[in-house]
Amino acid sequence: MPEPHNRQAVALRYQPGQDVAPRVVAKGSGALAERIIQIAKENDVVVREDKNLVRVLSMLDLDQEIPPQLYKVVAEILAFVYRLSNRVPQPPAP
């Protein structure tokens, strides 16, 4: 596990029917990363560690949707999260 002062975190939000793709809603390193992770855990949000993905996502601006090149890897993560929480994503409203 990385040292806390070197740790990075990126939080994504995806709202089917509202977002075309997941978007970056928080990002930071060090103490800010620890706070992002703490808030996620306090709200029962699954935290997944992937240093390479965080590095790429941290280059995006806040509120920016992820680029199409990352759809596949983020879709795999979302599927993993849905399986862990026993939830099924709702299809977008017509």
DSSP file (Angstrom, degrees, kcal/mol; ACC not computed):
  #  RESIDUE AA STRUCTURE BP1 BP2  ACC     N-H-->O    O-->H-N    N-H-->O    O-->H-N    TCO  KAPPA ALPHA  PHI   PSI    X-CA   Y-CA   Z-CA
    1    1 A M              0   0    0      0, 0.0     6,-0.0     0, 0.0     0, 0.0   0.000 360.0 360.0 360.0 135.7    0.0    0.0    0.0
    2    2 A P        -     0   0    0      0, 0.0     5,-0.1     0, 0.0     0, 0.0  -0.241 360.0 -91.4 -65.1 153.7    1.4    3.4   -0.9
    3    3 A E    >>  -     0   0    0      1,-0.1     3,-1.7     3,-0.1     4,-0.9  -0.379  39.6-116.3 -58.0 142.3    2.5    5.8    1.8
    4    4 A P  G >4 S+     0   0    0      0, 0.0     3,-0.6     0, 0.0    30,-0.2   0.845 114.9  54.3 -54.0 -36.7   -0.4    8.1    2.8
    5    5 A H  G 34 S+     0   0    0      1,-0.2    26,-0.1    25,-0.1    28,-0.1   0.686 112.8  43.9 -74.8 -14.5    1.4   11.2    1.5
    6    6 A N  G <4 S+     0   0    0     -3,-1.7    -1,-0.2    24,-0.1    -3,-0.1   0.486  89.2 115.5-101.1  -6.3    1.9    9.6   -1.9
    7    7 A R    <<  -     0   0    0     -4,-0.9    23,-2.5    -3,-0.6     2,-0.3  -0.337  46.3-163.6 -69.8 143.0   -1.6    8.2   -2.2
    8    8 A Q  E     -A   29   0A   0     21,-0.2     2,-0.3    25,-0.1    21,-0.2  -0.921   5.5-173.1-123.2 152.7   -3.8    9.4   -5.0
    9    9 A A  E     -A   28   0A   0     19,-2.5    19,-2.0    -2,-0.3     2,-0.4  -0.998   9.2-170.8-145.6 145.9   -7.6    9.0   -5.3
   10   10 A V  E     -A   27   0A   0     -2,-0.3     2,-0.5    17,-0.2    17,-0.2  -0.997  11.6-154.0-135.3 131.3  -10.2    9.8   -8.0
   11   11 A A  E     -A   26   0A   0     15,-3.2    14,-2.9    -2,-0.4    15,-1.2  -0.904  10.6-163.3-107.4 133.3  -13.9    9.6   -7.4
   12   12 A L  E     -A   24   0A   0     -2,-0.5     2,-0.4    12,-0.2    12,-0.2  -0.847   4.0-162.1-112.5 150.7  -16.3    8.9  -10.3
   13   13 A R  E     -A   23   0A   0     10,-2.3    10,-2.7    -2,-0.3     2,-0.4  -0.993   6.0-176.4-128.6 139.2  -20.0    9.4  -10.6
   14   14 A Y        -     0   0    0     -2,-0.4    -2,-0.0     8,-0.2     6,-0.0  -0.958   4.5-178.1-137.6 120.8  -22.3    7.9  -13.1
   15   15 A Q    >>  -     0   0    0     -2,-0.4     4,-3.1     6,-0.2     3,-2.4  -0.905  26.8-134.8-118.1 100.8  -26.0    8.7  -13.3
   16   16 A P  T 34 S+     0   0    0      0, 0.0    77,-0.2     0, 0.0     4,-0.1  -0.240  91.6  21.3 -54.6 138.5  -27.7    6.6  -16.1
   17   17 A G  T 34 S+     0   0    0      2,-0.5     3,-0.1    75,-0.1     0, 0.0   0.168 128.1  51.8  87.9 -19.1  -30.0    8.8  -18.1
   18   18 A Q  T <4 S+     0   0    0     -3,-2.4     2,-0.4     1,-0.2    -1,-0.1   0.721 104.6  50.3-113.8 -42.3  -28.2   11.9  -17.0
   19   19 A D     <  -     0   0    0     -4,-3.1    -2,-0.5     1,-0.1    -1,-0.2  -0.810  59.6-155.0-101.4 140.0  -24.5   11.2  -17.8
   20   20 A V  S    S-     0   0    0     -2,-0.4    -1,-0.1     1,-0.3    -3,-0.0   0.855  86.4  -3.5 -74.2 -36.8  -23.2   10.0  -21.1
   21   21 A A  S    S-     0   0    0     -8,-0.1    -1,-0.3    -3,-0.1    -6,-0.2  -0.943  96.8 -72.6-147.0 163.0  -20.2    8.5  -19.3
   22   22 A P        -     0   0    0      0, 0.0    44,-3.0     0, 0.0     2,-0.3  -0.278  52.3-152.2 -56.8 148.3  -18.8    8.5  -15.8
   23   23 A R  E     -AB  13  65A   0    -10,-2.7   -10,-2.3    42,-0.3     2,-0.5  -0.925  19.0-105.8-127.9 153.1  -17.4   11.8  -14.7
   24   24 A V  E     +A   12   0A   0     40,-2.3    39,-3.6    37,-0.3   -12,-0.2  -0.627  38.3 167.6 -76.7 122.4  -14.7   12.8  -12.3
   25   25 A V  E     +     0   0A   0    -14,-2.9     2,-0.3    -2,-0.5   -13,-0.2   0.557  65.9   9.8-113.7 -12.9  -16.3   14.4   -9.2
   26   26 A A  E     +A   11   0A   0    -15,-1.2   -15,-3.2     2,-0.0    -1,-0.4  -0.957  61.0 166.2-161.2 147.4  -13.2   14.5   -6.8
   27   27 A K  E     +A   10   0A   0     -2,-0.3     2,-0.3   -17,-0.2   -17,-0.2  -0.975  13.3 128.6-159.5 152.7   -9.5   13.9   -7.1
   28   28 A G  E     -A    9   0A   0    -19,-2.0   -19,-2.5    -2,-0.3     2,-0.3  -0.974  36.3-118.5 175.3 175.7   -6.4   14.6   -5.0
   29   29 A S  E >  S+A    8   0A   0     -2,-0.3     3,-1.3   -21,-0.2     4,-0.3  -0.871  70.3   2.2-131.6 166.2   -3.3   13.2   -3.4
   30   30 A G  T 3> S+     0   0    0    -23,-2.5     4,-2.2    -2,-0.3     5,-0.2  -0.359 131.9   0.9  62.2-130.0   -2.0   12.9    0.1
   31   31 A A  H 3> S+     0   0    0      1,-0.2     4,-2.1     2,-0.2    -1,-0.3   0.849 135.5  54.3 -61.6 -35.9   -4.4   14.0    2.8
   32   32 A L  H <> S+     0   0    0     -3,-1.3     4,-2.4     2,-0.2    -1,-0.2   0.909 107.8  50.0 -65.8 -40.7   -7.0   14.9    0.2
   33   33 A A  H  > S+     0   0    0    -26,-0.3     4,-2.4    -4,-0.3    -2,-0.2   0.922 109.7  51.2 -61.5 -43.9   -6.9   11.4   -1.3
   34   34 A E  H  X S+     0   0    0     -4,-2.2     4,-2.5     1,-0.2    -1,-0.2   0.891 110.3  49.5 -60.4 -39.4   -7.2    9.9    2.2
   35   35 A R  H  X S+     0   0    0     -4,-2.1     4,-2.7     2,-0.2     5,-0.2   0.902 109.0  51.7 -67.8 -40.9  -10.3   12.1    2.8
   36   36 A I  H  X S+     0   0    0     -4,-2.4     4,-2.2     2,-0.2    -2,-0.2   0.927 113.0  45.6 -59.3 -45.2  -11.9   11.0   -0.5
   37   37 A I  H  X S+     0   0    0     -4,-2.4     4,-2.5     2,-0.2    -2,-0.2   0.905 112.2  51.3 -65.6 -42.3  -11.3    7.4    0.4
   38   38 A Q  H  X S+     0   0    0     -4,-2.5     4,-2.5     2,-0.2    -2,-0.2   0.923 110.5  48.1 -61.1 -45.8  -12.7    8.0    3.9
   39   39 A I  H  X S+     0   0    0     -4,-2.7     4,-1.3     2,-0.2    -1,-0.2   0.902 110.8  52.1 -62.6 -41.2  -15.9    9.7    2.6
   40   40 A A  H ><>S+     0   0    0     -4,-2.2     5,-3.1    -5,-0.2     3,-0.5   0.949 112.0  45.0 -59.8 -48.7  -16.4    6.8    0.1
   41   41 A K  H ><5S+     0   0    0     -4,-2.5     3,-1.6     1,-0.2    -2,-0.2   0.888 109.1  55.6 -64.7 -38.8  -16.1    4.2    2.8
   42   42 A E  H 3<5S+     0   0    0     -4,-2.5    -1,-0.2     1,-0.3    -2,-0.2   0.773 111.7  45.5 -63.3 -24.7  -18.4    6.1    5.2
   43   43 A N  T <<5S-     0   0    0     -4,-1.3    -1,-0.3    -3,-0.5    -2,-0.2   0.121 118.3-110.6-105.9  19.4  -21.0    6.1    2.4
   44   44 A D  T < 5 +     0   0    0     -3,-1.6     2,-0.5     1,-0.2    -3,-0.2   0.809  64.2 154.6  56.2  34.2  -20.6    2.4    1.6
   45   45 A V      < -     0   0    0     -5,-3.1    -1,-0.2    -6,-0.2     2,-0.2  -0.807  49.1-114.4 -90.8 130.2  -19.0    3.3   -1.8
   46   46 A V        -     0   0    0     -2,-0.5     2,-0.5    -3,-0.1    35,-0.1  -0.435  27.5-151.6 -66.3 133.2  -16.8    0.5   -3.0
   47   47 A V        -     0   0    0     -2,-0.2     2,-0.5    34,-0.0    -1,-0.0  -0.931  12.2-172.5-108.8 127.2  -13.1    1.6   -3.2
   48   48 A R        -     0   0    0     -2,-0.5     2,-0.6     2,-0.1    29,-0.0  -0.978  15.7-140.8-122.0 130.9  -10.9   -0.1   -5.8
   49   49 A E        +     0   0    0     -2,-0.5     2,-0.2   -40,-0.0   -40,-0.1  -0.802  35.5 149.9 -94.5 123.9   -7.2    0.4   -5.9
   50   50 A D     >  -     0   0    0     -2,-0.6     4,-2.6     1,-0.1     5,-0.2  -0.708  23.1-168.8-152.5  93.2   -5.7    0.7   -9.4
   51   51 A K  H  > S+     0   0    0      1,-0.2     4,-1.9    -2,-0.2     5,-0.1   0.851  86.9  49.3 -56.5 -41.2   -2.6    2.9   -9.4
   52   52 A N  H  > S+     0   0    0      2,-0.2     4,-1.8     1,-0.2    -1,-0.2   0.914 112.2  47.0 -67.7 -42.8   -2.4    3.0  -13.2
   53   53 A L  H  > S+     0   0    0      1,-0.2     4,-3.1     2,-0.2     5,-0.2   0.911 111.1  51.9 -65.5 -41.8   -6.1    4.0  -13.7
   54   54 A V  H  X S+     0   0    0     -4,-2.6     4,-2.5     1,-0.2    -1,-0.2   0.903 106.6  54.7 -61.0 -40.4   -5.9    6.6  -11.0
   55   55 A R  H  < S+     0   0    0     -4,-1.9     4,-0.4    -5,-0.2    -1,-0.2   0.922 113.4  41.2 -59.0 -44.5   -2.8    8.1  -12.7
   56   56 A V  H >< S+     0   0    0     -4,-1.8     3,-1.3     1,-0.2     4,-0.3   0.937 116.2  48.3 -69.7 -47.1   -4.8    8.4  -16.0
   57   57 A L  H >< S+     0   0    0     -4,-3.1     3,-1.6     1,-0.3    -2,-0.2   0.827 101.8  64.1 -64.6 -31.4   -8.0    9.6  -14.4
   58   58 A S  T 3< S+     0   0    0     -4,-2.5    -1,-0.3     1,-0.3    -2,-0.2   0.676  92.5  64.6 -68.9 -14.3   -6.2   12.2  -12.3
   59   59 A M  T <  S+     0   0    0     -3,-1.3    -1,-0.3    -4,-0.4    -2,-0.2   0.649  87.5  90.4 -79.3 -15.0   -5.2   14.0  -15.5
   60   60 A L  S <  S-     0   0    0     -3,-1.6     2,-0.1    -4,-0.3     3,-0.1  -0.450  83.5-111.3 -79.4 155.1   -8.9   14.7  -16.2
   61   61 A D    >   -     0   0    0      1,-0.1     3,-1.8    -2,-0.1   -37,-0.3  -0.453  42.5 -85.9 -79.0 156.6  -10.5   17.9  -15.0
   62   62 A L  T 3  S+     0   0    0      1,-0.3   -37,-0.2    -2,-0.1    -1,-0.1  -0.395 116.8  17.0 -60.2 141.0  -13.2   17.9  -12.3
   63   63 A D  T 3  S+     0   0    0    -39,-3.6     2,-0.4     1,-0.3    -1,-0.3   0.477  95.1 135.1  71.0   6.4  -16.7   17.3  -13.8
   64   64 A Q    <   -     0   0    0     -3,-1.8   -40,-2.3   -40,-0.2    -1,-0.3  -0.677  56.8-123.7 -84.2 136.3  -15.1   16.0  -17.0
   65   65 A E  B     -B   23   0A   0     -2,-0.4   -42,-0.3   -42,-0.2    -4,-0.1  -0.487  35.4 -99.5 -72.9 148.6  -16.6   12.8  -18.4
   66   66 A I        -     0   0    0    -44,-3.0    -1,-0.1    -2,-0.1     5,-0.0  -0.381  43.7-106.4 -66.5 148.8  -14.1   10.0  -19.0
   67   67 A P    >   -     0   0    0      0, 0.0     3,-2.4     0, 0.0     4,-0.4  -0.382  28.3-107.2 -75.1 156.2  -12.9    9.7  -22.5
   68   68 A P  G >  S+     0   0    0      0, 0.0     3,-1.3     0, 0.0     4,-0.5   0.779 115.6  69.2 -53.3 -29.4  -14.1    6.8  -24.8
   69   69 A Q  G 3  S+     0   0    0      1,-0.3     4,-0.3     2,-0.1     3,-0.1   0.743 102.9  45.1 -62.6 -21.4  -10.6    5.1  -24.5
   70   70 A L  G <> S+     0   0    0     -3,-2.4     4,-2.4     1,-0.1     5,-0.3   0.439  83.9  97.2-101.3  -0.9  -11.4    4.4  -20.8
   71   71 A Y  H <> S+     0   0    0     -3,-1.3     4,-2.9    -4,-0.4     5,-0.2   0.918  83.1  50.0 -54.2 -47.9  -15.0    3.1  -21.2
   72   72 A K  H  > S+     0   0    0     -4,-0.5     4,-2.0     1,-0.2    -1,-0.2   0.938 113.6  42.6 -62.3 -49.3  -14.0   -0.5  -21.2
   73   73 A V  H  > S+     0   0    0     -4,-0.3     4,-1.7     1,-0.2    -1,-0.2   0.895 117.3  46.6 -66.8 -39.2  -11.9   -0.5  -18.1
   74   74 A V  H  X S+     0   0    0     -4,-2.4     4,-2.8     2,-0.2    -1,-0.2   0.875 109.6  54.8 -70.7 -36.1  -14.4    1.7  -16.2
   75   75 A A  H  X S+     0   0    0     -4,-2.9     4,-2.5    -5,-0.3    -2,-0.2   0.896 107.0  51.5 -61.6 -39.2  -17.3   -0.4  -17.3
   76   76 A E  H  X S+     0   0    0     -4,-2.0     4,-2.1    -5,-0.2    -1,-0.2   0.902 110.9  47.7 -63.9 -40.2  -15.5   -3.4  -15.9
   77   77 A I  H  X S+     0   0    0     -4,-1.7     4,-2.6     2,-0.2    -2,-0.2   0.925 111.4  49.9 -66.4 -44.2  -15.1   -1.6  -12.6
   78   78 A L  H  X S+     0   0    0     -4,-2.8     4,-2.8     1,-0.2    -2,-0.2   0.904 110.3  50.4 -61.9 -40.7  -18.7   -0.5  -12.5
   79   79 A A  H  X S+     0   0    0     -4,-2.5     4,-2.3     2,-0.2    -1,-0.2   0.908 110.7  50.2 -62.2 -41.1  -19.8   -4.1  -13.2
   80   80 A F  H  X S+     0   0    0     -4,-2.1     4,-2.3     2,-0.2    -2,-0.2   0.921 111.7  47.7 -60.9 -45.8  -17.6   -5.3  -10.3
   81   81 A V  H  X S+     0   0    0     -4,-2.6     4,-2.1     1,-0.2    -2,-0.2   0.921 111.0  50.2 -63.8 -45.0  -19.1   -2.7   -8.0
   82   82 A Y  H  <>S+     0   0    0     -4,-2.8     5,-2.3     1,-0.2     4,-0.5   0.898 110.6  50.0 -61.7 -40.1  -22.7   -3.6   -9.0
   83   83 A R  H ><5S+     0   0    0     -4,-2.3     3,-0.9     1,-0.2    -1,-0.2   0.918 110.3  50.6 -63.7 -42.6  -21.9   -7.3   -8.3
   84   84 A L  H 3<5S+     0   0    0     -4,-2.3    -2,-0.2     1,-0.2    -1,-0.2   0.874 116.5  40.1 -62.8 -37.4  -20.4   -6.5   -4.9
   85   85 A S  T 3<5S-     0   0    0     -4,-2.1    -1,-0.2    -5,-0.2    -2,-0.2   0.400 106.6-125.5 -94.2   3.6  -23.5   -4.4   -3.9
   86   86 A N  T < 5 +     0   0    0     -3,-0.9     2,-0.3    -4,-0.5    -3,-0.2   0.841  64.7 137.9  55.3  35.7  -26.0   -6.9   -5.5
   87   87 A R      < -     0   0    0     -5,-2.3    -1,-0.2    -6,-0.2    -2,-0.1  -0.816  47.6-145.7-110.7 152.9  -27.4   -4.0   -7.5
   88   88 A V        -     0   0    0     -2,-0.3    -9,-0.0    -3,-0.1     2,-0.0  -0.975  27.9-116.3-115.2 126.7  -28.5   -4.0  -11.1
   89   89 A P        -     0   0    0      0, 0.0   -10,-0.0     0, 0.0    -7,-0.0  -0.355  29.1-123.2 -62.3 140.3  -28.0   -0.7  -13.0
   90   90 A Q        -     0   0    0      1,-0.1     3,-0.1   -74,-0.0     0, 0.0  -0.656  26.5-113.4 -82.7 137.3  -31.2    0.9  -14.2
   91   91 A P        -     0   0    0      0, 0.0    -1,-0.1     0, 0.0     0, 0.0  -0.356  42.3 -90.9 -67.0 152.2  -31.5    1.5  -17.9
   92   92 A P        -     0   0    0      0, 0.0   -75,-0.1     0, 0.0   -77,-0.0  -0.284  45.2-103.2 -61.6 147.0  -31.6    5.2  -19.0
   93   93 A A              0   0    0    -77,-0.2   -76,-0.0     1,-0.1    -3,-0.0  -0.455 360.0 360.0 -68.8 143.7  -35.0    6.7  -19.2
   94   94 A P              0   0    0      0, 0.0    -1,-0.1     0, 0.0   -77,-0.0   0.516 360.0 360.0 -66.2 360.0  -36.2    7.1  -22.8
